[in-house]
Every structure is written in structure tokens, then in C-alpha cells.
Amino acid sequence: MKKALSALLAAVMVLGLLALAPITAHAATIEVANATEFGNAITNAANGDTIRLIANITCTSTIEPPTAKTVTLDLNGNTLEAAAGIKLDGGAKRLLLADPTNGEFNVTGQMVYGNGINVYDGCKAEISNVTLASGTCVWVQYGEAVVYGNITNTGTASGVYVFNRGKVTVEGTIPDPTGGAYIHFGDTTKTAAQYTTPSTKAGYKTYTDGSSTVWVKCAAHTFGEWVVDTQPTATTTGTKHRSCTACNFREDGTIDATGGSGDDTGDYFKLWGKTTTYLKSNFWNWILLIFLFGWIWMAF
């Protein structure tokens, strides 16, 4: 009887603990086919939810999540156009792309401050391309933006304005503007040629004022001299590398094995335990010449 009562009490305790255990909510995927559905999804999505496009959508109102949450966009091969810009503020709002190669999230118009995209207060946005004729294409203060494509300023727009520990990464290009600045750091500006070396991110040119940083992917590497890491031997290949002087991108290469016997070091010939200063081909040419002159001497 006591054993049965103990088992019953243990079962009740386990059930009680299970009842008190927190319930973990699973992230939802919300499918949208037009601007209205997308706006509702941005407003009502929970933290961690995914919004999946099932058609091309143009948003004529500024895309602005109302609360601090992370929302992932599954473009699903479609194009999402922010014709009135993007605004992320208020701390920890994150608008991310599930797959930057599967569709495009393009900014083609300005939000209320005259910028294509505004990111600050610890927020983060990932987009494909930005195209503006005026204002600033990407504006970041104490936040982060990633542009997987190009920033295009068709008129007097500035490419990037960043300050107060802001970070911007551009996988494509920022053209030299006709009226605005290439990159603004508060009150200072930088041209495309005013990058910082050494780069703080391999493969990207670094632009910084000491507080904020913009990384622009290096489109055409300028390599320095090859550096030998491992010397080749008669039977094994060697290794070498060289780095881009602008972005520290490293290119690795191999050095062919020298071939020959164990006494053959490749460019040099070892004679009586010592390495000569003659190239192999020159050594055998000298031997041939000696025999030739000897034969002529003996003949006459």
C-alpha cells in the first residue's frame, strides 16, 4: 500500500512540474502576396517569425516594424520594393534576409527623413540594393546595415552616412557621386580612394573615422609579391601566398616540385657534397663543351 501511495505521489509531482514548465512558442512563417498583407505581417509578426513572399510586392509606405523583434524575410525568388524607404529604430529591430541570393529586397524611395534606409539604436537591416536621386542612400547611427548588392546614387544622393559606432557592409559598389559624398562620417567625408590599410576585414576595403566603419568589397585586387611559405623539394610541392594591398585578401598558390634525385635541389647541382653556383643546364653545357674542346685538341 505504501509503495502504491508513493508511486501515486511521485506521478502527481511529475505532472505538476510539467504543468509549470514554460511553453516554447515555435516561430511562424507568414505568406504574403501584396503590400497590405506584407504591412500587416510586419506589424503583427512575433519575434523570430519569417515572412515569405509568394509574389512581387511594392510597398508605397515606409517599412517600419513597430516593436523590437527579429523578422526574417524569405523572398522566395521574388522582389520586394521599398518605394518609401525603411526605418528601424527603438532598439534591437532586425530585418534579415533568409537567402540574399534568392530574390531581391530593393530600396527605391526615401523615408520621412529623406534617406533610403535609416538604421539606429542597435537595429540591423539586410537589403539587396539601394537607388536614390537625392538624400542619403544608407544612413546608420549605432546600428548595422548590410547591402548585398549595389548602392546607386543617380543624382545628388550621398552613398553612405554613418556615425556613432555605426557599421555598414557593401558587397557591391558605391559609385562616386555627382553631388553628394561617397561616404560621410559625421562632419567628415571620404572618397573611394581614402580607404584605411591594413583592412580590418579581409576582402573588403575599410573606411573608418575610428568610431564607425564601412566595408566595401574589393572589386579588383592589387596583389603584392608572392611570399614563399614552404620551399619545394625534389618530390614535394611548395606553397606560397600573396595579399591584396588594399583589402588583405589572401591568394594561395603552389610551387612545383623541383624533380631529379635527392642530390638535386632544383636550380642548383650538388657536386662532391657541395652545392655549385651553376644552374643545372649550365653545368651540363660546360661538361659538353669540355669534351668538345678536348676532342678538337686531340684531333689536331
N, C-alpha and C positions, 0 to 999 in steps of 0.2 A: 504493500500500500504506500509506504513511504517513497519507494522508488518511482512509482507511478505519479505521485504528487510532485516529486522533484522534477520529473520529466515535463510535467504539465507547466510548472512554474518557469522552467527554462524556455519552453516554447513561447509562453506569454512574453517573456523578456525579449526574446529574439524578434517577435512580431512588433513589440513596442519600439525597439531600436530601428527596425526597418521603417516604421511609420514616421519616426523623427528624422530619418535620413533625408538630406536635401535632394530635390528632384532636378536633374540636369536637363536643361532645355536644349533641344537639338536645333542647330542653325537651319533656317528655311531657305528655299530657293523660290524666288518670286518671278514669274514670267510676265513680261510687258511687251505690248505691241504698238503703243503710241505714247505721245508726250504726257497725256493725262494720267495714264497708268504708271508711267515712269515717275511722275511727280508724286503720286500717292505712295508709290513704293519707297521713294527716298524719305518721305515724311514718316511713314509707318514702320519701316524695316527695323528689326531688332538688331542689337549688336551681334555681328558675326554672320548676318544674313547675306545671301547672294541675290543680285538682281540680274536676270537673264533676258537678253533681248531676243525676240523672235521676229523682229522686223527692223528696218532702218528707222531711226527716230530723230527728229529735230526738236530741241527744247527752246522755245522762244522766251521762257522765263529763266532767271538765274538759277542754276543748280546749287542748292544750299541745304544740306542736311540740318534739321532743326536742333538735334542734340548730339552730344559726344558719343560717337559709336563708329565701329569699323564696318563698312559696307563694301563688298566685292562686286565688281561689275563683270559679268560673263557676256562679252559682246557677241559671242556665238557666230562670228563671221559677219556681223552687221556693223553699221556705222551709227554712232551716237554723236550728234552735233549739238554743242553748247553755243547756241546763237546769241545768248545773252550772258555768257561767261559763267564762271564758277566762283563761289565764295565759301571758304572754310575758315571758321573762327570759333572761339569759345572753348578751345582745349580738346585735344585728342579726337577730333573728327578725322576719319581716314577713309578716303575714297580710292580703292585699289583696283587694279586690273587682274583678272584671273589668268589671262594669257594675252600679253601685249601683241602677239603675232596673229591672233585670231579675231580680226576686226579692227576698227579704229574709233577712238574717242577724241574728237577734234573740237577745239575751241575756235569759233569764228566771229565772236562778238564780244562786246565789253559788258562787264557787270557795272553796278551803280558807281563805283569809284573810278571808272574809266580804264580798268585793267581787264585783260582777258581772263586771268585767273588770280585770285587773291588767297594766299595761304598764310595764316599766322596763328599765334598762341598754341604751338605744339601740334598743329594739324599736319596732315600729309595727303598729297594728291598725286595720282599717276595718270598721265594722259598720253595721247599719241602725237598730236600736232597742234600748234597754235598759229593762227594767221590773223593779224590786225593791221589796220592802216594808221592808227593813232593810239595814244596812250602807252601802256606797257604790256607786253605780251605775257610775261610771268612776273608776278610781284610776290615776294616771300619775306616775311619777318618772323624770326623764331619759329620756323616751320620747315617743311621739306616738300619739294616738288620734283617729280621725275618725268621728263619728256622723252618718250621712246622714239619720236620722230624728229621733225624739224620745227624750229621757231622761224616764222616768216613775217617780217615787218615790211608791208607793201608800201607804206608811206613814211610818216614821221615817227612811227612807233619805236620805242626802245625795246631791245631784246629781253633783258632780264634786269629787274631791280631787286636787290637783296641786301638785307642788313640785319643787325642784332641777332647773330648766330643762325641766320637762315642758310639753307643748303638747297642747291639746285643741281640736278644731273641732266645733261642733254646728250642723248645718244646720237642725234643727228647733227644739224648745223644751226648756227645763228649767223645770218648774213650781216655784213657791215651795213648799218642803216644809212639812209639818205638824210635823215633829220635827227633821229634820236640817238641814244648811246648803245654800244654793243652790250656792255654790262655796267650797271650802276651799283656802286657800293655806298649807299647813303649820299654823301656830297661829292664823292669821287667817282670817276669813270675809268674804264679800261677798254682798250681796243683789242682786237683779236690777237695781235702780236704781243700783248703785255701779259703773257702767262707767267706763272711762277715755276721755277725749277729749283730743286727736283720736284717732280709731281708727287702729290700725296695719294693719287690713285692711278695705278698702272694702267696705261691705255687711254688715259684722259689728260687733257691739258688742264692745269689747275689755275684758277683765278681766285685771289683772296685778298681781303683787307686785314687779315689777322683775326677777324671775328667770324665773318661769313665766308662761304666758299661756293664757287660754281665750277663744276667739272664738265668739260665739253669733250666728247670722244674725239680722239686724234684721227683725222681722216687720211692723212698722208704722213707716214712715219719718216723721220730723218734719223737714220741709224749712224752710230759711231763705229769705231773699228771693232773687228772681231777680237774677242778675248778667249784664249785657249784655256779650257778648264781641265781637260785630260789629254795628255800627249798620246798620239797613236804609237803602236808598236808594229813589229813585223806582221803580227797576226790579228791584232785587235784595232778597232777604230777608236779615234779620239773624239772628244766633244769640245764644242766652242759655243759662245753666245755673243750677241751684240744687243744694245739697247737704244731705243729712240731717245734722242737728246731732249725732246720736248715733253714726252709723257712717260718715260721709263718702261714702255712696252718692251718685253724681252723676247728675242727670237733665238731659238736654239738650233744648232747645226752639228754636223758630224765631220770628222776629218778621216779620210780614207786610211786604212792600214797601209803601212809602207811596203809590205811584201818582202820577199827574199828570205835569207836564212837568219839564224839567230845572231850572226856576226854582222848582219846588215842593218844599219839604223835608218835606212831610207835614203836620205840625201847624202849620206857620208859612207865611206868604206873603211872598215876596220882592218888594219894590216899589222901583224905581229903584236896584237893586243892593244894597239893604239889607233885612235880614230884619225884618219887623214883629213886634211882640209880640202881635198879634191872631191868633186862630185863623182858619183859612180861612173857616169858616162865618160867624164873626162879621164878618169883613171884607166879605163879600158882603151880609150883612144890613145893615151900615152903608150900603153903596152903595145898596141898595134903599130904605132909609129916607130918604137924602138926596134921591133922585129923587122920592120920595113927598111929602116936605115942600116940595120945590121946586115940584112941580105944584100943591099946595094953595096955596102963596104966589102963584103966577102966576094961579090961578083966582080968587082974591079980591083 
